[in-house]
Amino acid sequence: MGSRPVPVRTILATIGLVLATYVALQLVVQTRRVLVWTLVAVFFAVALYPLVDLLERRVPRCRRTVATLVVFLLVAVLVLGLVTLFITPVAREGAHLAGRLPRLINDARAGHGPVGHLLRRAHVLEYVQRNEGRIRHFASGLGTPLLGYVRTAATTVAGIVTIFVLAYLMVLEGPRIVRGTMALVEESHAERIRRVGSACAKSITGYLSGNLLISVICGLLTYAVLLVTGVPFAGVIALFVAVADLIPLVGATLGAIVAGLAGFVHSVTAGIVVVAFFIAYQQVENHLLQPVIMSRTVKLNPLTVLLAVLFAADIAGILGALLAIPVAGMVKVVLADIWEHREHRPLPLPMGVDEARGKEQREEGDEEGDE
């Protein structure tokens, strides 16, 4: 019995699907930077959305445009304040260090002072003397990639501005987008989507607040250790460590390197104490603080949090570690909704969502009345 020939329409449809998939993947690859910016903007928009809603509900006659502008201005002022708090002492002490730099270099070459003693014990001075020509050749080539560094800095600034603007527009136009989307589906499905979406947004907000709490703890402990060991610029270094700790996986390590170098410049004993502190703290943060705090804010089991971060980091690196916990929280919400729906017990709406929905309905009625 002969096999039936494959219809031409099926062959063309298969080829079309393969080509469409290839084009879609290429589009994602080519626009990955914009997609990452958009994804980060979504995170910030979800985090600031409840603040805008709260201000809009609590302040009489406060329009959403005004509430969004006020919240984002406060965020901008807070960020600029932190930057100023960090840059001002660094610039002041940097100018002071520039005046002392020739003397420090001469002392280091002669093996005097804390830096000189450290270099002499590590036999760095002997290595520099033996390889002076190579080091000079390497230093002369450092100016070549300067244009690349300038482009990277410009791209970073453009990305920050773009993320800020995208998040602002997402928060401002959020209710209108939600109403338009919900109008395309049946009311029963819209109610379910609204419940699941609100729970997912709450999970993302919990993750961001938990990550911020961990960074504050890291900064305070670092400040205490630097203050006890007598390392100068303890406040500035602790602030840098706290900000760097917001970056998953590599943030704490980056802060530890900066704090450790500052400790060794001050004294060998201080450097050893600072490095030992960070080694112990990273173990506590990775295996205790992060799982416990995230389990309370994102409502995930500590083991689930740890496994999600490890697997996501291995698959997608830093971005995967950043998204692991909120994605795991959203997966849990979706699975819980499916299970509860089978048991005819829908998930309750988070606090404030009923009020927001009532306000949306009143706004829709006002718009229809105006028309």
Backbone torsions as a table, in degrees:
resi	resn	phi	psi	omega
1	MET	NA	119.3	-176.9
2	GLY	-75.8	149.3	178.8
3	SER	-78.8	147.2	-179.5
4	ARG	-73.9	139.5	178.7
5	PRO	-67.5	146.3	178.5
6	VAL	-73.7	128.5	-179.7
7	PRO	-60.0	147.1	179.2
8	VAL	-61.9	-35.7	179.7
9	ARG	-62.2	-39.4	178.5
10	THR	-66.0	-41.4	178.5
11	ILE	-62.3	-46.1	-179.8
12	LEU	-64.8	-37.9	178.9
13	ALA	-65.3	-39.9	178.5
14	THR	-65.0	-44.7	177.4
15	ILE	-61.2	-41.7	179.2
16	GLY	-62.8	-41.1	178.2
17	LEU	-64.9	-40.8	178.4
18	VAL	-63.4	-45.1	179.3
19	LEU	-64.6	-41.0	179.2
20	ALA	-64.2	-39.8	177.1
21	THR	-64.0	-42.0	178.8
22	TYR	-63.2	-44.7	179.5
23	VAL	-63.3	-40.6	179.6
24	ALA	-64.3	-42.2	178.3
25	LEU	-64.8	-41.6	177.6
26	GLN	-64.4	-36.8	178.4
27	LEU	-64.9	-40.4	177.8
28	VAL	-64.6	-42.1	-179.4
29	VAL	-64.6	-43.3	-177.0
30	GLN	-71.0	-29.2	-177.7
31	THR	-109.3	23.0	-175.1
32	ARG	-62.9	-33.0	179.7
33	ARG	-65.7	-45.2	178.6
34	VAL	-65.2	-37.9	178.8
35	LEU	-64.3	-40.0	178.1
36	VAL	-65.5	-43.8	176.9
37	TRP	-58.7	-43.8	179.8
38	THR	-63.8	-40.4	-179.9
39	LEU	-64.5	-43.1	177.5
40	VAL	-64.3	-39.5	178.0
41	ALA	-62.9	-37.5	177.0
42	VAL	-61.4	-41.8	178.8
43	PHE	-61.1	-47.1	179.4
44	PHE	-66.3	-38.3	179.1
45	ALA	-63.6	-43.6	178.7
46	VAL	-64.6	-36.7	-179.6
47	ALA	-69.6	-36.9	-177.2
48	LEU	-90.7	-13.9	-178.8
49	TYR	-57.0	-46.7	179.9
50	PRO	-63.0	-34.5	178.8
51	LEU	-64.6	-41.7	178.3
52	VAL	-65.6	-43.0	177.6
53	ASP	-61.9	-41.4	179.6
54	LEU	-63.3	-45.1	178.9
55	LEU	-64.8	-38.2	-179.5
56	GLU	-67.6	-35.6	-178.8
57	ARG	-78.7	-39.5	-172.6
58	ARG	-82.4	-31.0	-178.8
59	VAL	-90.6	123.2	-179.0
60	PRO	-63.0	136.8	176.0
61	ARG	57.6	31.8	177.5
62	CYS	-93.7	113.2	-180.0
63	ARG	-75.9	158.4	-177.2
64	ARG	-64.7	-32.7	178.7
65	THR	-60.8	-44.9	-179.7
66	VAL	-67.9	-43.7	-179.5
67	ALA	-61.4	-43.7	179.3
68	THR	-64.0	-42.9	-179.8
69	LEU	-63.5	-41.8	-179.2
70	VAL	-64.5	-46.4	-178.9
71	VAL	-62.3	-45.1	-177.7
72	PHE	-70.9	-32.0	174.6
73	LEU	-66.0	-39.9	177.0
74	LEU	-63.4	-41.3	177.5
75	VAL	-63.2	-43.3	179.3
76	ALA	-62.7	-42.3	178.4
77	VAL	-63.9	-41.0	178.9
78	LEU	-62.8	-45.0	179.9
79	VAL	-64.7	-45.1	178.9
80	LEU	-63.9	-35.9	177.1
81	GLY	-63.9	-42.1	177.7
82	LEU	-65.0	-40.8	178.6
83	VAL	-63.7	-43.3	178.4
84	THR	-64.4	-41.4	178.2
85	LEU	-61.2	-29.8	-179.7
86	PHE	-86.8	-42.9	-172.1
87	ILE	-77.1	-38.1	-174.8
88	THR	-58.5	-53.8	178.1
89	PRO	-66.3	-31.6	178.4
90	VAL	-64.7	-43.1	178.9
91	ALA	-65.8	-40.7	-179.7
92	ARG	-65.3	-47.9	-179.6
93	GLU	-72.7	-26.8	176.1
94	GLY	-65.3	-40.3	176.5
95	ALA	-65.5	-38.3	177.4
96	HIS	-65.6	-39.7	179.4
97	LEU	-67.5	-36.1	179.5
98	ALA	-61.5	-35.3	178.1
99	GLY	-70.1	-30.7	-179.6
100	ARG	-92.6	-5.3	-173.0
101	LEU	-60.8	-45.6	179.7
102	PRO	-57.7	-40.6	179.7
103	ARG	-67.0	-40.3	179.1
104	LEU	-63.5	-39.7	179.1
105	ILE	-64.7	-43.7	179.0
106	ASN	-63.5	-40.6	177.8
107	ASP	-64.9	-39.9	-179.9
108	ALA	-65.5	-40.3	178.4
109	ARG	-64.9	-35.2	-179.1
110	ALA	-83.7	-5.6	-179.8
111	GLY	81.7	20.0	180.0
112	HIS	-102.0	163.6	178.3
113	GLY	75.7	171.9	-178.8
114	PRO	-62.0	-39.7	-179.9
115	VAL	-69.0	-42.9	-179.8
116	GLY	-63.6	-43.2	177.8
117	HIS	-61.8	-40.4	179.9
118	LEU	-65.7	-43.4	179.6
119	LEU	-66.2	-36.2	-179.5
120	ARG	-69.9	-40.3	178.6
121	ARG	-66.4	-34.6	-179.6
122	ALA	-86.5	2.7	179.2
123	HIS	60.7	28.9	-179.8
124	VAL	-73.4	-38.5	-178.8
125	LEU	-61.2	-40.3	178.4
126	GLU	-64.8	-40.0	178.9
127	TYR	-64.0	-41.0	180.0
128	VAL	-64.3	-41.9	179.9
129	GLN	-64.9	-37.6	-179.6
130	ARG	-73.3	-29.2	-174.7
131	ASN	-118.8	34.2	-177.7
132	GLU	-61.0	-38.8	-179.5
133	GLY	-65.4	-43.6	179.1
134	ARG	-64.7	-40.8	-179.5
135	ILE	-65.5	-39.6	179.0
136	ARG	-66.1	-38.7	177.9
137	HIS	-66.4	-39.5	178.5
138	PHE	-65.6	-41.3	-179.5
139	ALA	-66.0	-35.2	179.6
140	SER	-67.9	-23.5	179.2
141	GLY	-89.9	-1.2	-179.5
142	LEU	-71.0	-22.5	-179.5
143	GLY	-75.7	-14.7	-177.4
144	THR	-63.9	-48.1	-178.7
145	PRO	-82.7	18.5	-178.6
146	LEU	-61.6	-39.8	180.0
147	LEU	-62.1	-36.8	177.6
148	GLY	-65.1	-38.8	177.5
149	TYR	-65.4	-39.3	178.5
150	VAL	-64.1	-42.5	178.1
151	ARG	-63.4	-40.2	178.5
152	THR	-63.5	-42.0	178.4
153	ALA	-64.2	-42.2	178.8
154	ALA	-64.2	-40.0	177.6
155	THR	-64.4	-38.7	179.1
156	THR	-64.2	-45.0	178.4
157	VAL	-62.7	-43.3	178.2
158	ALA	-62.7	-38.1	178.2
159	GLY	-65.2	-41.2	179.7
160	ILE	-64.3	-44.4	179.0
161	VAL	-63.7	-42.9	-180.0
162	THR	-63.4	-43.8	178.8
163	ILE	-61.7	-42.1	179.9
164	PHE	-62.4	-45.7	-179.4
165	VAL	-66.8	-43.2	178.8
166	LEU	-61.2	-45.0	179.2
167	ALA	-62.9	-39.8	178.6
168	TYR	-61.3	-47.3	-179.5
169	LEU	-67.0	-35.6	178.7
170	MET	-64.2	-43.2	179.3
171	VAL	-68.4	-41.1	-177.4
172	LEU	-66.3	-44.8	-175.7
173	GLU	-95.4	4.3	-177.0
174	GLY	-55.3	-53.5	-179.5
175	PRO	-59.0	-39.8	-179.9
176	ARG	-66.5	-39.6	178.3
177	ILE	-65.3	-41.8	179.9
178	VAL	-64.0	-44.2	179.4
179	ARG	-62.1	-42.8	179.8
180	GLY	-65.8	-37.3	179.0
181	THR	-70.3	-43.6	-178.9
182	MET	-66.8	-24.8	178.6
183	ALA	-70.6	-16.2	-178.4
184	LEU	-85.6	-11.2	-177.9
185	VAL	-119.8	167.7	179.5
186	GLU	-67.5	157.2	-175.1
187	GLU	-62.3	-40.4	-179.9
188	SER	-64.1	-42.8	177.5
189	HIS	-68.8	-36.6	179.1
190	ALA	-63.6	-39.8	178.0
191	GLU	-63.1	-41.2	-180.0
192	ARG	-67.7	-42.5	178.3
193	ILE	-62.4	-39.4	179.6
194	ARG	-64.0	-41.2	179.5
195	ARG	-65.4	-47.9	-178.6
196	VAL	-65.9	-41.9	179.6
197	GLY	-63.0	-40.0	178.6
198	SER	-65.7	-40.6	178.3
199	ALA	-66.1	-38.3	177.7
200	CYS	-65.8	-41.2	177.6
201	ALA	-62.8	-39.0	177.3
202	LYS	-64.3	-34.8	178.0
203	SER	-65.9	-42.4	178.9
204	ILE	-65.1	-43.7	178.4
205	THR	-61.1	-40.6	177.4
206	GLY	-63.1	-38.2	178.4
207	TYR	-64.2	-45.8	-178.4
208	LEU	-64.4	-43.0	178.9
209	SER	-66.1	-37.9	177.6
210	GLY	-66.2	-41.4	178.3
211	ASN	-64.3	-38.1	177.3
212	LEU	-65.6	-39.2	178.5
213	LEU	-63.4	-41.9	178.5
214	ILE	-62.7	-39.9	179.4
215	SER	-66.2	-38.7	177.7
216	VAL	-63.6	-43.2	178.0
217	ILE	-60.9	-44.2	179.8
218	CYS	-62.2	-43.1	179.9
219	GLY	-64.8	-41.7	-179.6
220	LEU	-66.1	-44.0	179.4
221	LEU	-65.1	-40.3	177.6
222	THR	-62.2	-42.0	179.0
223	TYR	-61.7	-41.9	179.7
224	ALA	-63.0	-44.4	-179.2
225	VAL	-65.5	-44.2	179.2
226	LEU	-65.3	-36.2	179.7
227	LEU	-67.9	-41.1	-179.7
228	VAL	-67.1	-40.1	-178.8
229	THR	-80.3	-7.1	176.7
230	GLY	79.7	18.0	179.8
231	VAL	-70.5	129.9	179.3
232	PRO	-68.6	160.1	-179.9
233	PHE	58.7	39.4	-176.7
234	ALA	-61.6	-40.2	-178.6
235	GLY	-65.0	-44.5	-179.3
236	VAL	-65.3	-44.8	-179.3
237	ILE	-64.9	-41.2	178.8
238	ALA	-64.4	-38.4	177.0
239	LEU	-64.1	-41.9	177.3
240	PHE	-62.6	-41.7	179.4
241	VAL	-63.7	-41.0	179.7
242	ALA	-63.9	-42.4	178.9
243	VAL	-68.1	-42.2	179.7
244	ALA	-65.4	-30.3	-178.2
245	ASP	-67.7	-15.7	175.4
246	LEU	-66.4	-24.2	179.3
247	ILE	-79.7	124.8	-178.6
248	PRO	-64.4	148.8	172.7
249	LEU	67.8	-65.7	-171.4
250	VAL	-90.7	-13.6	-175.3
251	GLY	-62.9	-49.5	-179.7
252	ALA	-63.8	-36.8	178.3
253	THR	-65.6	-42.2	178.3
254	LEU	-61.9	-44.8	177.5
255	GLY	-64.0	-37.0	179.2
256	ALA	-65.0	-37.5	179.3
257	ILE	-63.8	-46.5	-179.1
258	VAL	-64.2	-47.0	-179.5
259	ALA	-65.7	-38.4	178.5
260	GLY	-64.4	-42.6	177.7
261	LEU	-62.5	-42.3	177.8
262	ALA	-62.5	-37.4	178.3
263	GLY	-66.3	-42.7	179.9
264	PHE	-69.1	-33.1	175.9
265	VAL	-63.6	-36.8	179.3
266	HIS	-71.9	-52.0	176.9
267	SER	-167.5	156.9	-179.9
268	VAL	-64.5	-40.2	-180.0
269	THR	-62.2	-45.0	179.7
270	ALA	-63.2	-39.5	178.6
271	GLY	-63.2	-42.6	179.2
272	ILE	-64.1	-42.0	179.7
273	VAL	-63.3	-44.0	-178.8
274	VAL	-64.8	-44.9	179.5
275	VAL	-63.3	-42.4	178.3
276	ALA	-62.8	-39.6	178.1
277	PHE	-61.3	-45.4	-177.1
278	PHE	-68.7	-35.2	176.8
279	ILE	-62.1	-45.1	179.4
280	ALA	-69.2	-40.8	-176.7
281	TYR	-66.5	-40.0	-179.7
282	GLN	-62.8	-35.3	175.8
283	GLN	-65.9	-41.8	179.8
284	VAL	-66.6	-42.3	-178.3
285	GLU	-66.7	-45.8	-175.2
286	ASN	-70.4	-32.9	-173.1
287	HIS	-111.5	-5.9	179.7
288	LEU	-130.7	-61.7	-175.5
289	LEU	-60.7	-55.0	-175.9
290	GLN	-61.9	-48.3	178.4
291	PRO	-62.0	-41.3	-176.4
292	VAL	-70.6	-48.1	-178.7
293	ILE	-65.5	-43.1	179.6
294	MET	-66.9	-31.1	177.9
295	SER	-67.6	-28.1	179.9
296	ARG	-86.8	-32.7	-178.8
297	THR	-86.9	-41.0	-179.7
298	VAL	-94.4	-7.2	179.9
299	LYS	63.1	45.1	176.6
300	LEU	-119.1	150.3	175.0
301	ASN	-63.3	138.2	-179.9
302	PRO	-54.0	-37.9	178.6
303	LEU	-65.1	-39.5	178.1
304	THR	-63.9	-40.9	178.6
305	VAL	-61.0	-47.9	-178.0
306	LEU	-64.2	-44.8	179.8
307	LEU	-65.7	-39.5	179.4
308	ALA	-61.8	-44.6	-179.9
309	VAL	-65.1	-43.1	-177.9
310	LEU	-64.6	-47.7	-178.6
311	PHE	-66.7	-45.1	-178.3
312	ALA	-65.8	-38.7	178.1
313	ALA	-65.2	-36.6	179.2
314	ASP	-71.2	-29.9	-177.7
315	ILE	-84.6	-47.4	-171.4
316	ALA	-124.6	13.2	175.0
317	GLY	69.9	-141.0	-175.4
318	ILE	-63.8	-43.7	180.0
319	LEU	-62.4	-38.3	177.7
320	GLY	-64.7	-41.1	177.4
321	ALA	-64.7	-35.5	179.1
322	LEU	-66.6	-37.0	-175.8
323	LEU	-93.8	-10.3	-171.6
324	ALA	-58.8	-51.9	-173.8
325	ILE	-68.3	-49.5	178.1
326	PRO	-63.5	-35.7	177.7
327	VAL	-65.8	-41.8	176.7
328	ALA	-62.2	-39.1	177.0
329	GLY	-63.7	-41.0	179.1
330	MET	-68.8	-37.5	175.9
331	VAL	-61.1	-41.1	178.6
332	LYS	-62.9	-42.0	179.9
333	VAL	-62.4	-44.8	-179.2
334	VAL	-64.0	-45.0	179.4
335	LEU	-64.4	-39.6	177.8
336	ALA	-64.2	-38.1	178.4
337	ASP	-65.7	-41.9	178.6
338	ILE	-61.7	-43.4	-179.1
339	TRP	-66.6	-46.4	-179.0
340	GLU	-66.7	-31.8	178.2
341	HIS	-67.8	-35.8	175.9
342	ARG	-65.6	-32.0	179.3
343	GLU	-90.3	4.4	179.9
344	HIS	60.9	39.5	175.2
345	ARG	-132.3	83.0	-176.0
346	PRO	-64.3	151.8	179.6
347	LEU	-63.6	140.8	177.6
348	PRO	-73.4	150.0	176.1
349	LEU	-71.7	139.4	176.3
350	PRO	-62.1	158.6	-177.8
351	MET	-60.7	132.2	178.6
352	GLY	97.6	-17.9	-178.2
353	VAL	-72.9	-37.3	177.2
354	ASP	-61.6	-41.8	178.6
355	GLU	-64.2	-42.0	179.9
356	ALA	-64.1	-38.8	179.6
357	ARG	-66.4	-40.9	177.2
358	GLY	-61.9	-37.5	178.2
359	LYS	-67.4	-38.5	176.6
360	GLU	-60.9	-41.9	-179.9
361	GLN	-66.2	-37.8	177.9
362	ARG	-66.0	-39.9	178.4
363	GLU	-64.4	-39.0	177.0
364	GLU	-62.8	-39.9	177.8
365	GLY	-65.2	-38.7	178.0
366	ASP	-65.5	-40.0	178.1
367	GLU	-63.1	-41.8	178.5
368	GLU	-65.3	-37.0	178.5
369	GLY	-65.4	-38.6	178.5
370	ASP	-64.2	-38.4	179.0
371	GLU	-67.2	NA	NA
